[in-house]
Amino acid sequence: MNSEFDFEKRYRLAREIIETIVLTVLMFLIIRLAVQNFNIDGMSMEPSLHNQELILVDKWSYMFHPPARGDVIVFVAPPNPAQDYIKRVVGLPGDIITVQNTDVYVNGKKLSEAYVEPHHQGNPYPSFSNRVVPAGAYFVLGDNRGGSSDSRDWGCVPQQNLIGRAAVVYWPLGLDNNGLLPNFSSVFTSVPSPTSTAAKETCPIMHNYQTPQASTTSPGNTPFNATTLMVVVLPGLFVGFQRKRAKQ
């Protein structure tokens, strides 16, 4: 009886180890395809995102639907394909954009942008009117309007440059914006559909696209990597659940 019991015990242990290894590999592949770490470098998205914060980028959603106005996206920078930028989507394909000083209009509707604080307002670039966002491209702006290189400077972002949607701020802890990024889609609910307007110009696109790397940035001097943490912790929770269930 003891030998049979020992064999069954060793068999269950071996099965749990194999299940854990398989689960870890599957989760690693899924997580790497679905999310990515990104290190905020600079202050162009203040006050929504702070310099040196770490966020998770959702790379999965845009496989099923296009970006929406108000989304914060990470993309290969058109003016410098060796870098990745993070900005907010303001104009979709076909939209007509006007920027007059610090006022932004989409399809003739002036935006009341709750995510731009007064002391971050500004426009170091020339104003323009009735600029059309071409098909397969997006007009993006930094929330720190006085200190952001964005579509006012170098034009629209091609669809193929997109990496994903900024979803969660996870490091450092204890700041004023940890967790899910707030949804500002309400800012754009009253924006009408684009209409034909005379004397329109097309938003320029830089076509120096470079295939995104597997990892946007390294987490630097932070004590952990969120993706690695999930891969390590979740299989352990699975094994603990399995053992608890086996004892019942």
C-alpha positions in Angstrom: 0.0 0.0 0.0 2.8 2.4 0.9 4.6 1.8 -2.4 1.3 2.4 -4.4 0.7 5.6 -2.3 4.3 6.9 -2.9 3.9 6.2 -6.7 0.7 8.1 -6.8 2.2 10.9 -4.9 5.2 11.1 -7.2 2.9 10.9 -10.2 0.8 13.8 -9.0 3.9 15.9 -8.3 5.4 15.2 -11.8 2.1 16.0 -13.4 1.9 19.3 -11.5 5.5 20.2 -12.6 4.8 19.5 -16.2 1.5 21.4 -16.1 3.3 24.4 -14.5 6.0 24.4 -17.2 3.5 24.2 -20.0 1.4 26.9 -18.4 4.4 29.1 -17.9 5.5 28.8 -21.6 1.9 29.5 -22.8 1.5 32.5 -20.5 4.9 33.9 -21.6 3.9 33.7 -25.3 0.4 35.1 -24.7 1.7 37.9 -22.5 4.5 38.9 -24.8 2.0 39.1 -27.7 -0.7 40.9 -25.7 1.3 43.4 -23.5 4.6 45.3 -23.5 6.4 47.4 -21.0 7.1 51.1 -21.9 9.3 53.6 -20.0 8.0 57.2 -20.2 10.9 59.3 -21.2 10.2 63.0 -21.0 7.3 65.3 -20.0 5.2 65.5 -23.2 2.2 63.7 -21.6 2.1 65.7 -18.3 0.0 65.6 -16.2 -1.5 62.3 -17.4 1.9 60.5 -17.5 5.1 61.5 -15.7 8.7 61.2 -16.7 10.3 57.7 -15.9 7.0 56.0 -15.1 6.5 52.5 -16.3 3.3 51.5 -18.1 1.9 48.4 -19.8 0.9 48.8 -23.4 -2.0 46.8 -24.7 -1.0 45.4 -28.1 -4.0 43.1 -28.5 -7.0 45.5 -28.8 -6.0 47.1 -32.0 -6.0 43.7 -33.7 -9.8 43.8 -33.4 -10.7 47.5 -33.6 -9.0 50.7 -34.7 -7.8 53.4 -32.2 -10.5 55.8 -30.9 -10.2 59.5 -30.3 -8.9 60.0 -26.8 -6.7 56.8 -26.7 -3.2 57.2 -25.6 -1.0 55.3 -28.0 2.6 54.1 -28.3 4.1 54.1 -31.8 7.3 54.1 -33.7 8.2 57.8 -34.0 7.9 59.0 -37.6 10.8 61.5 -37.3 13.1 59.0 -35.6 12.2 55.3 -36.1 14.9 54.3 -33.5 12.5 55.8 -30.8 9.0 55.1 -29.7 6.6 58.0 -28.8 3.5 58.2 -26.7 0.7 60.7 -27.5 -3.0 61.0 -27.5 -5.2 60.4 -30.6 -7.1 63.5 -31.5 -7.9 62.9 -35.2 -9.0 59.8 -37.0 -8.7 59.0 -40.7 -10.9 61.5 -42.7 -11.1 64.0 -39.8 -10.5 67.7 -40.6 -8.1 69.3 -38.0 -7.6 72.9 -37.3 -5.1 74.2 -34.7 -5.3 78.0 -34.0 -2.8 79.0 -31.3 -3.9 76.7 -28.4 -7.4 75.9 -29.7 -7.9 72.5 -31.4 -10.9 71.9 -33.7 -12.0 68.5 -35.1 -14.4 68.6 -38.0 -15.2 72.2 -37.0 -15.9 71.4 -33.3 -13.6 73.1 -30.8 -12.4 70.6 -28.2 -12.7 71.2 -24.4 -9.8 69.1 -23.5 -10.0 68.0 -19.8 -6.6 66.3 -20.0 -4.7 69.5 -20.8 -4.0 71.7 -17.8 -3.8 75.5 -18.3 -0.1 75.7 -17.3 0.7 73.0 -19.9 -1.0 74.9 -22.7 1.0 76.3 -25.5 1.8 75.9 -29.2 5.4 76.3 -30.4 4.4 75.4 -34.0 2.6 77.4 -36.7 -1.2 77.4 -36.7 -3.0 75.7 -39.6 -6.6 75.2 -40.8 -8.6 72.4 -42.4 -5.8 69.7 -42.5 -7.2 66.3 -43.5 -6.1 63.2 -41.7 -5.3 60.7 -44.6 -6.6 57.1 -44.7 -4.6 54.8 -42.5 -3.2 57.5 -40.3 -3.9 59.4 -37.0 -3.4 62.9 -35.7 -1.8 62.8 -32.3 -1.0 65.4 -29.7 0.9 65.4 -26.4 -1.1 66.5 -23.3 1.7 68.9 -22.5 1.0 71.2 -25.5 3.8 73.6 -24.8 6.4 70.8 -24.7 5.5 68.1 -27.1 6.8 67.1 -30.5 3.7 65.7 -32.2 1.5 65.9 -35.3 1.7 69.7 -35.2 5.4 69.3 -35.9 6.0 66.2 -38.1 2.5 65.2 -39.3 0.3 62.2 -38.8 1.2 58.7 -37.6 0.8 55.9 -40.1 -1.3 52.9 -39.0 1.7 50.5 -39.4 3.7 52.5 -36.8 1.3 51.7 -34.0 2.5 49.5 -31.2 -0.5 49.6 -28.9 -2.7 51.5 -26.4 -1.3 52.7 -23.1 -3.4 50.9 -20.5 -1.9 50.8 -17.0 0.6 52.8 -15.0 2.3 50.3 -12.7 5.5 51.9 -11.4 6.5 53.8 -9.3 3.8 53.2 -6.7 2.2 56.0 -4.7 1.9 58.7 -7.4 -1.3 60.4 -8.5 -2.0 58.3 -11.6 -1.3 54.6 -10.7 -3.6 52.1 -12.3 -5.7 52.3 -15.4 -5.5 55.4 -17.6 -8.7 57.4 -17.4 -11.1 57.3 -20.4 -11.6 60.8 -22.0 -13.8 59.6 -24.9 -16.5 62.0 -23.6 -14.3 65.0 -24.8 -15.1 63.8 -28.4 -18.7 62.7 -28.2 -20.0 65.9 -29.8 -17.5 65.9 -32.6 -19.5 65.7 -35.9 -18.6 63.6 -38.9 -16.3 65.3 -41.4 -17.8 67.3 -44.2 -16.4 68.5 -47.5 -14.6 71.8 -47.0 -12.8 74.0 -49.6 -9.1 74.5 -49.6 -8.1 71.6 -47.5 -4.6 70.3 -47.2 -3.5 66.7 -46.3 -1.7 66.0 -43.0 1.8 65.0 -44.1 3.2 61.5 -43.3 6.8 60.5 -42.9 7.2 57.1 -44.5 10.5 56.0 -42.7 8.8 53.2 -40.9 10.9 50.7 -39.0 9.6 47.4 -37.6 9.0 47.7 -33.8 11.4 45.8 -31.6 10.2 43.1 -29.3 10.6 45.3 -26.3 10.1 49.1 -26.3 12.5 49.9 -23.5 14.1 48.1 -20.6 12.6 48.9 -17.2 15.8 50.6 -16.1 16.5 50.6 -12.4 13.0 49.5 -11.3 12.9 46.4 -9.0 10.8 44.3 -11.3 9.4 43.8 -14.8 5.6 43.5 -14.8 5.4 41.0 -17.6 8.0 38.8 -15.9 6.2 39.1 -12.6 2.9 37.9 -14.1 4.7 34.9 -15.8 6.3 33.9 -12.5 3.4 34.5 -10.1 0.4 33.2 -12.0 1.6 29.7 -12.5 2.5 29.5 -8.8 -1.1 30.5 -8.0 -2.3 27.9 -10.4 -0.3 25.1 -8.6 -1.5 26.3 -5.2 -5.1 26.2 -6.4 -4.6 22.7 -7.8 -3.1 21.4 -4.6 -5.9 23.0 -2.5 -8.5 21.4 -4.8 -6.8 18.0 -4.5 -7.0 18.1 -0.7 -10.7 18.8 -0.7 
